[in-house]
Amino acid sequence: MADLTVIILTRDEARHIERCIASVMPLATRIVVVDSGSTDATRELASAAGADVFEHPWINYATQFNWAIDNAAIDTAWTFRLDADEVVLPELAATLPGFLAATPAAGVTINRRIHFLGRWLRHGAIYPVRTLRLWRTGRGRCEDRWMDEHILVGGAVAHLDADIADINLNNIGWWTDKHNRYATRLAIDELLARPDSAAGAAIGATARARRFVKQRVYPLLPLGFRAVPLFVYRYILRAGFLDGWQGLVFHSLQSLWYRFLVDVKIQELRDLMAARGQSLSAVVEAEYGHRLTLPGEN
């Protein structure tokens, strides 16, 4: 067992939460679940499985996660971010305690697998993705973004070559609904055009490279067209087609449809701002119910 607290954010995760907690129970000192209004048995199942359960209203992922950091009284040496539909694989569970005890680093990246329609996607620049999920308590915080947020760590980052796996058991309708909401959040982030909040902090080499492409290269491509080269890169040049039917569906939806939908929402928000003579925050609140705090606005 490691001197480790695992933080899991939930809403209606009864299908996944017991599996998630079971995968980290052998190695974690404490498991914290922060729920945002589940209407199923998520909270009861998490508590019965041994987690400390908190409730807090949802704004966005970053706000919710930082609330957990600030209010869950974490006193272990390390903190671990894990999603409810993810599991820690046996190799990671076996090697993590010794690795944390030996490393001088402030943060640790691990590999993340994505399973989609029952298949582990191994190609298309999808695996391995190094993600910063562990940090010394007090040395990490979630950056203030509406989408694609990372944990920012003050200090060096080490890598442990072992995996967590994202194995969501919901249907494809749930996936498209989720990505419709993600598209709204990513459109808001692009229109906010804030400076990179990760400047001067460690987020991991892979995340840093992807952030550079997303902020410095992808925005320069024409709105509405830029999803096409992304699909070509992932599905053809990086051999996403080797993942069969599931690879075709994933890249068609995630690289083409989702990214095109983001562009549509960006243009729609711009048009509504111009037509109404309103700020981005006013339009976003009217259309999507999200409240933004922008410089110079109350």
CORFENQUI-V607853 format. One line per field, one symbol per residue. phi: phi as a letter, one per 20 degrees, with the letter a starting at -180 (. if undefined). burial: # if it has 24 or more other ideal C-beta (glycine too) atoms within 12 Angstrom, else .. Layout:
# CORFENQUI-V607853
phi: ???
burial: ???
This chain:
# CORFENQUI-V607853
phi: .efbdddcecbldffdfffffffdgfdefbcddddcngddegffffffeoeeddcbfedbffffffffgecelfcefcccebefedcefgffffefgffffefefebcececeddclncfedcmmebedececcbfgndcbefeceblfcfecepfcdcdebcdceceefeffffffffffgffffffgffflffffegndecoffffffffffeddgffffgndffffffffffdfdmfffemgfffffffefeefffffgfffgfffffffffemdfgffffffecmeddddgnde
burial: .#.###########.##########.##########.#...##.##..########...##########..#.#.##############..##..##.##..#.############..###################.###############...####.########.....#..##.############....##..####.###.##..##..#.......##..##.###....##.#..##################.##.##..#......###.##...#.#.#......
